[in-house]
Structures are given as C-alpha cells and as structure tokens.
Amino acid sequence: MKSTCLRIAAIAVAFALPACGDPLSQSLVTLSRSKLLFTGPEAGPSPANQTVQIAGKFGMATWTATTDQPWLTVSPASGTIRYGKNQDLTLHVELARGWVGSTSTVGAPFVDANTIAGWGAWTGSAMLIWGGDPAVPGKYYDPVSDTWFGATNTVGAPSQRSSHTAVWTGTEMIVWGGHSITPFVALNTGARYNPATDTWTPMSTVGAPSPRAGHRVVWTGTRMIVWGGDGLGYTYTNTGGIYDPVTDTWTGATSTVNAPSPRGSHAAAWTGTHMIIWGGENPGKFNDGKYYDPVTNTWSGSTTLVNAPSARSHLQAIWTGQEMILWGGSPGGVNLDTGAHYNPVTDSWVATSLTGAPEARSAHNMIWTGDTLIAWGGVNATTWINTGGLYKPFGPPQGAHTGHVTLTVTSGLAQSTDTITVQLTVTP
C-alpha cells in the first residue's frame, strides 16, 4: 500500500487525528488488500470481478478512485465514508472485444428529416460534431462520461452543406467539400476550426480539387489528403488533392496511375505510411481497395477479397494503429450493421462482432479515440438519427500487465492517497 502523509492544518474533527509520521495511521482509510491478481485469455472472456473493501478511520471523509489503464475499471468511482463504516470497491478487467455501450442522446445534436447528424473528428479528448448548418453550433461528446457538451462559434463557419468531411490535425478540425442544399451544387470550399480560440478560418481554394461530395479525407500528420467523391449527377472521380494547413495551400494532386476506379462514399484510413481506399459506389457497389503513398505519389497493392465484407457504400473506416476497421454502410436499398477488421500486414479480414451492435445505418461517423471506436449518426432507413455505439477492438495482448487504482481520500484539510496494484496475466 502506498500512502502519503496527512496534510493537516488546524483541523477540528470529532476524532483526534494521529501525528504525521505514524506509519500505522497515515491513511484516512484502511484497505482490505492492496494487490490483486487477474488471469484471462486474450480477447476474453474477462476474468471474474474482485473486491477491495475500504474502512473509514476518522470522522467523515470523501473519496475518489481512478485507474491508469483502459482495461481496468473500478465501481463506484467516488463516495463518502464514515468512521467505522465499510465500502466495497469492485475492480473489473476487460479482455473481451466488441460493442460495449451506446452514446447518450441527452443533449446530442438535433436531427430530423431535414437535418442530418453531421460529421466530426476526435480532438484528443472528445468527439466534435459539426452538422453543416453555419447557424447551428457544433457540439462535443465525451465517451468517458457519456455526455454531450459545449458549442462552437458560428461566426466564420463554412456555408451550409451536406456530405462534407472533417479531420483533426492535432490543433484544428478541417471541414471541406460536400454539397450545398439550395441550390444543389458540389463544393470545394472549407474552413478550419480551432477549439482553443473558438474561431473558424477559411481555407484557400487555389489549386483545390474539383468540387465534390461523398469524398473521403485522411490526416497524415502534416497534410490532409482528399480523394474520390461525386461531382453530383453520378460524376464520380478518382482524383484527389493534398492540403497543408500551416501554409493554407494545396500542394499537389494525387496520381491517377493505377488508382482505384472512380467512386464515392467509400472508406479511407491512414496507416501511418499509406492511405487505404476501400469500397464505395459508381453507382454499383465495390468491396475492393488499394494503397496510396503520398511520398512517392503512387498507388500499389490491393486488399484481399478473401473474407472481405460485402460490397457497400456510405461507410466509414478508422485506423487503430494496427488495423483498419470499417462498419455499416449500404449495399443498396438496405443498411448494414456488419463490418470487419483489416490487417494490412497479413492482408486478412476478421468480421466485427454483431452482439450489441448499434442499429444498422449508413452515412455515419466513425471516430477513433485511441482505444475505442465511436460509430455515430447517419441514416437508419429513411430517417437521420443521432444515436451511436462504442466498440472495443482489442483488449490487452498476451503477457504480463500492471495497472493501478488510485484512491484519494479527503477529510477537512487532511488528505491521503492509497494505491491498489493490479497484476494481469493474459494467456494465449
């Protein structure tokens, strides 16, 4: 057990607090145990929960419990405890993959038959959704607290549009392209939104790709790549452009040599070295894919068709750091709740779980938080929706892992910190 010395300054409590330095009384609570062992197979099922009991030692105290690993949770996470009373803390280790919950609709962006759910990006701490109406602020979603909050400035927001894209640069969200509502024309304009300053900055159109909707974008770490899309009226393209937000310039066009066939409403993901394009329509549906290298401006390879998902369009994809995951979309006439993991190293597909999957949809968002996929919004038949689901693609890999629960207890001006160590062994 790790404890910090009580910080005491003129505290008047019903129970005398022992002197700082007494090793038996430095904490405001007593833990039944401070080390737990868990064992389970890779990808689950998860091992049984274990319990640690805390007992109050001095008067009334408040406490909070936090963890330092995404696979470790504690419940409850806060509370109060009196002298002589006990509180059980339940520790859970999550090894299973799959759909683990849904997004709250309380405070979610409004949608109806005439208002789409919008597009967004992961800011590093929250999902930011901008709906396409310059008069309606964008909103943030926190998957940890399952809450919607905040509002973006509307001054300088892009003109009204739909079927646009959004990408996060590390400091800004870039919104580009799509089509206007009235008149119904494709666009090649956009703007950058900075949450730190709550400001929009218009993007240059000099050298920009041709106007389009249903295109896809990826962020390479320094540049945004735009590819594919529909100029409207089934005028699909296999062209693209590269944008540098630092200089506000379009720095080149993507090669069409060996490029995928012209298409729109496809999936795209950035692997760290290449952009993968998969699926889409023109107007028939595809289930093939290729790689683009922006350094050499070349297209290469192809994704295997063995165990590949069914042909579809109006889907999205994310990159986990190890694999591309795509989900949802439409083969035409219906929407899907299926998807797949694609590993470019092994050139192989594995289907996503159907258990607990959100309702089937297309034209939705796919956001990667660093450990969780958020699928949100879209259309579920003929109705735009503002619901979503959370998907955990993998648990901790095989081997030994260590996590901690930090228990912070406060009574008046006195505070102590205790640590519960969790040792996890993941077996083959």
Residue pairs with C-beta under 8 A, 6 or more apart in sequence:
1 27
1 31
1 34
1 418
1 419
2 34
2 417
2 418
2 419
3 26
3 27
3 416
3 417
3 418
4 26
4 415
4 416
4 417
5 20
5 21
5 26
5 416
6 17
6 20
6 26
6 28
6 414
6 415
6 416
7 413
7 414
7 415
8 17
8 20
8 413
8 414
9 413
10 413
11 17
11 411
11 412
11 413
11 414
12 412
13 58
13 59
13 411
13 412
14 59
15 58
15 59
15 83
17 25
17 58
17 414
18 24
18 25
20 26
25 57
26 416
27 57
27 409
27 416
27 418
28 56
28 57
28 58
28 61
28 409
28 410
28 411
28 414
28 415
28 416
29 54
29 55
29 56
29 57
29 61
29 63
29 81
29 407
29 409
29 416
29 418
30 54
30 55
30 57
31 52
31 53
31 54
31 407
31 418
31 420
32 52
32 53
32 54
32 55
33 52
33 420
34 52
34 418
34 419
34 420
34 421
35 420
35 421
35 422
35 423
36 50
36 52
36 91
36 420
36 421
36 422
36 423
37 422
37 423
37 425
38 47
38 50
38 93
38 422
38 423
38 424
38 425
39 47
39 424
39 425
39 426
39 427
40 46
40 47
40 93
40 95
40 424
40 425
40 426
40 427
41 95
41 426
41 427
41 428
42 95
42 395
42 397
42 398
42 426
42 427
42 428
43 95
43 96
43 97
43 394
43 395
44 94
44 95
44 96
44 97
44 395
45 95
45 96
46 92
46 93
46 94
46 95
46 96
46 395
47 93
47 95
49 90
49 91
49 92
50 90
50 91
51 88
51 89
51 90
51 91
52 88
52 89
52 91
52 405
52 420
53 86
53 87
53 88
53 89
54 63
54 81
54 86
54 87
54 89
54 407
55 81
55 84
55 85
55 86
55 87
56 81
56 82
56 83
56 84
56 85
56 86
56 87
57 83
58 83
58 411
58 414
59 82
59 83
59 411
59 412
60 80
60 81
60 82
60 83
60 411
61 80
61 81
61 82
61 409
61 410
61 411
62 78
62 79
62 80
62 81
62 409
62 410
62 411
63 78
63 79
63 80
63 81
63 87
63 407
63 408
63 409
63 410
64 77
64 78
64 407
64 408
65 74
65 76
65 77
65 78
65 89
65 405
65 406
65 407
65 408
66 74
66 77
66 405
66 406
66 408
67 73
67 74
67 403
67 404
67 405
67 406
68 403
68 404
68 406
69 396
69 401
69 403
69 404
69 422
70 371
71 93
71 94
71 95
71 395
71 396
71 401
71 403
71 424
72 91
72 92
72 93
72 94
72 403
72 405
72 422
72 424
73 91
73 92
73 94
74 89
74 90
74 91
74 92
74 405
75 89
75 90
75 92
76 87
76 89
79 87
81 87
81 409
89 405
89 407
89 420
91 405
91 420
91 422
93 403
93 422
93 424
94 100
94 392
94 395
95 395
95 396
95 426
96 392
96 395
97 353
97 392
97 393
97 394
97 395
98 352
98 353
98 355
98 356
98 391
98 392
99 353
99 355
99 356
99 357
99 358
99 389
99 390
99 391
100 356
100 372
100 390
100 391
100 392
101 146
101 356
101 389
101 390
102 358
102 387
102 388
102 389
102 390
103 141
103 143
103 146
103 374
103 376
103 387
103 388
103 389
103 390
104 146
104 147
104 148
105 386
105 387
106 147
106 148
107 139
107 147
107 148
107 149
108 139
108 141
108 148
108 386
108 387
109 117
109 118
109 129
109 131
109 136
109 138
109 139
109 148
109 377
109 386
110 136
110 386
111 117
111 377
111 384
111 385
111 386
112 384
113 383
113 384
115 131
115 133
115 384
116 131
116 132
116 162
116 363
116 377
116 379
116 384
117 129
117 131
117 364
117 365
117 376
117 377
117 378
117 384
117 385
117 386
118 129
118 130
118 131
118 132
118 138
118 365
118 377
119 129
119 130
119 132
119 164
119 165
119 166
119 175
119 365
120 127
120 128
120 129
120 130
120 138
120 166
120 173
120 365
120 367
120 376
121 127
121 128
121 166
121 167
121 168
121 173
121 367
122 128
122 168
122 367
122 368
122 369
122 374
123 140
123 168
123 173
123 195
124 168
124 170
125 142
126 140
126 141
126 142
126 149
126 150
127 140
127 141
127 143
127 365
127 367
127 369
127 374
127 376
128 138
128 139
128 140
128 152
128 166
128 168
128 173
128 193
128 195
129 138
129 139
129 140
129 141
129 365
129 376
129 377
130 138
130 152
130 157
130 166
130 173
130 175
130 193
131 138
132 160
132 161
132 162
132 164
132 178
133 160
134 154
134 157
134 158
134 159
134 160
135 154
136 154
137 151
137 152
137 153
137 154
138 151
138 152
138 193
139 148
139 149
139 150
139 151
139 152
140 148
140 149
140 150
141 147
141 148
141 149
141 374
141 376
142 148
142 149
143 369
143 372
143 374
143 390
152 193
152 195
152 198
153 198
153 199
153 200
155 199
155 200
156 191
156 199
156 200
156 201
156 202
157 191
157 193
157 200
158 164
158 175
158 189
158 190
158 191
158 200
158 202
159 180
159 187
159 189
160 180
160 181
161 177
161 178
161 179
161 180
161 181
161 187
162 178
162 179
162 181
162 213
163 177
163 178
163 179
163 213
163 214
163 363
164 175
164 176
164 177
164 178
164 187
164 190
164 213
165 175
165 176
165 177
165 178
165 215
165 216
165 217
165 226
166 173
166 174
166 175
166 217
167 173
167 174
167 217
167 218
167 219
167 224
168 174
168 219
169 192
169 219
169 224
169 245
171 194
171 196
172 192
172 193
172 194
172 195
172 201
172 245
173 192
173 193
173 195
174 190
174 191
174 192
174 193
174 203
174 217
174 224
174 243
174 245
175 190
175 191
175 192
175 193
176 188
176 189
176 190
176 203
176 217
176 224
176 226
176 243
177 186
177 187
177 188
177 189
177 190
177 209
177 211
177 212
177 213
177 215
177 226
177 229
178 186
178 187
178 213
179 185
179 186
179 187
179 213
179 232
180 187
184 232
185 211
185 232
186 210
186 211
186 212
186 213
186 230
186 231
186 232
187 211
187 212
187 213
188 205
188 208
188 209
188 210
188 211
188 212
189 202
189 203
189 205
189 208
190 202
190 203
191 200
191 201
191 202
191 203
192 200
192 201
192 203
192 245
193 199
193 200
193 201
194 201
201 248
203 243
203 245
203 248
204 248
204 249
204 250
206 249
206 250
207 241
207 249
207 250
207 251
208 241
208 243
208 250
209 215
209 226
209 239
209 240
209 241
209 250
209 253
210 231
210 237
210 239
211 231
212 228
212 229
212 230
212 231
212 237
212 264
213 229
213 230
213 232
213 264
214 228
214 229
214 230
214 264
214 265
214 314
215 226
215 227
215 228
215 229
215 230
215 240
215 264
216 226
216 227
216 228
216 229
216 266
216 267
216 268
216 277
217 224
217 225
217 226
217 227
217 268
218 224
218 225
218 268
218 269
218 270
218 275
219 270
220 270
220 275
220 294
222 244
222 246
223 242
223 243
223 244
223 251
223 294
224 242
224 243
224 245
225 240
225 241
225 242
225 243
225 254
225 270
225 275
225 292
225 294
226 240
226 241
226 242
226 243
227 238
227 239
227 240
227 254
227 268
227 275
227 277
227 292
228 236
228 237
228 238
228 239
228 240
228 260
228 262
228 263
228 264
228 266
228 268
228 277
228 280
229 236
229 237
229 264
230 236
230 237
230 264
230 265
231 237
234 282
234 283
236 262
236 263
236 264
236 281
236 282
236 283
237 262
237 264
238 256
238 259
238 260
238 261
238 262
238 263
239 253
239 254
239 256
240 253
240 254
241 250
241 252
241 253
241 254
242 250
242 251
242 252
242 253
242 254
242 294
243 249
243 250
243 251
244 250
244 251
252 297
254 292
254 294
254 297
255 297
255 298
255 299
257 298
257 299
258 290
258 298
258 299
258 300
259 290
259 292
259 299
260 277
260 280
260 286
260 288
260 289
260 290
260 299
261 282
261 286
262 282
263 279
263 280
263 281
263 282
263 286
263 313
264 280
264 281
264 282
264 313
265 280
265 281
265 313
265 314
265 315
265 363
266 277
266 278
266 279
266 280
266 281
266 286
266 313
266 315
267 276
267 277
267 278
267 279
267 280
267 315
267 316
267 317
267 324
267 326
267 329
268 275
268 276
268 277
268 278
268 317
269 275
269 276
269 317
269 318
269 319
269 324
270 276
270 319
271 319
271 324
271 344
272 319
272 321
273 293
274 291
274 292
274 293
274 344
275 291
275 292
275 294
276 289
276 290
276 291
276 292
276 303
276 317
276 324
276 342
276 344
277 289
277 290
277 292
278 286
278 287
278 288
278 289
278 303
278 317
278 324
278 326
278 342
279 285
279 286
279 287
279 288
279 289
279 309
279 311
279 312
279 313
279 315
279 326
279 329
280 286
280 313
281 313
281 314
284 311
285 311
285 312
285 313
285 331
285 332
286 311
286 313
287 305
287 308
287 309
287 310
287 311
287 312
288 302
288 303
288 305
288 308
289 302
289 303
289 342
290 299
290 300
290 301
290 302
290 303
291 299
291 300
291 301
291 344
292 298
292 299
293 299
293 300
303 342
303 344
303 347
304 347
304 348
304 349
306 348
306 349
307 340
307 348
307 349
307 350
307 351
308 340
308 349
309 326
309 338
309 339
309 340
309 349
309 351
310 331
310 336
310 338
311 331
312 329
312 330
312 331
312 336
312 362
313 329
313 330
313 362
314 328
314 329
314 330
314 362
314 363
315 326
315 327
315 328
315 329
315 330
315 339
315 362
316 326
316 327
316 328
316 364
316 365
316 366
316 375
317 324
317 325
317 326
317 366
318 324
318 325
318 366
318 367
318 368
318 373
319 368
320 368
320 373
320 393
320 394
322 343
322 394
323 341
323 342
323 343
323 344
323 393
324 341
324 342
324 344
325 339
325 340
325 341
325 342
325 352
325 366
325 373
325 391
325 393
326 339
326 340
326 342
326 366
327 337
327 338
327 339
327 340
327 352
327 366
327 373
327 375
327 391
328 335
328 336
328 337
328 338
328 339
328 360
328 361
328 362
328 364
328 366
328 375
328 378
329 335
329 336
329 362
330 336
330 362
334 360
335 360
335 361
335 362
335 378
335 379
335 380
335 381
336 360
336 362
337 354
337 357
337 358
337 359
337 360
337 361
338 351
338 352
338 354
339 351
339 352
340 349
340 350
340 351
340 352
341 349
341 350
341 351
341 352
341 393
342 348
342 349
343 350
352 391
353 391
356 389
357 389
358 375
358 387
358 388
358 389
359 380
359 385
359 387
360 380
361 375
361 377
361 378
361 379
361 380
361 385
362 378
362 379
363 377
363 378
363 379
364 375
364 376
364 377
364 378
364 379
364 388
365 374
365 375
365 376
365 377
365 378
365 388
366 373
366 374
366 375
367 373
367 374
367 376
368 374
371 392
372 390
372 391
372 392
373 390
373 391
373 392
373 393
374 388
374 389
374 390
374 391
375 388
375 389
375 391
376 386
376 387
376 388
376 389
377 384
377 385
377 386
377 387
377 388
378 384
378 385
379 385
395 426
396 424
396 426
397 426
398 426
398 427
398 428
399 425
399 426
400 423
400 424
400 425
400 426
401 423
401 424
401 425
401 426
402 421
402 422
402 423
402 424
403 421
403 422
403 424
404 419
404 420
404 421
404 422
405 419
405 420
405 422
406 417
406 418
406 419
407 417
407 418
407 419
407 420
408 415
408 416
408 417
409 415
409 416
409 417
409 418
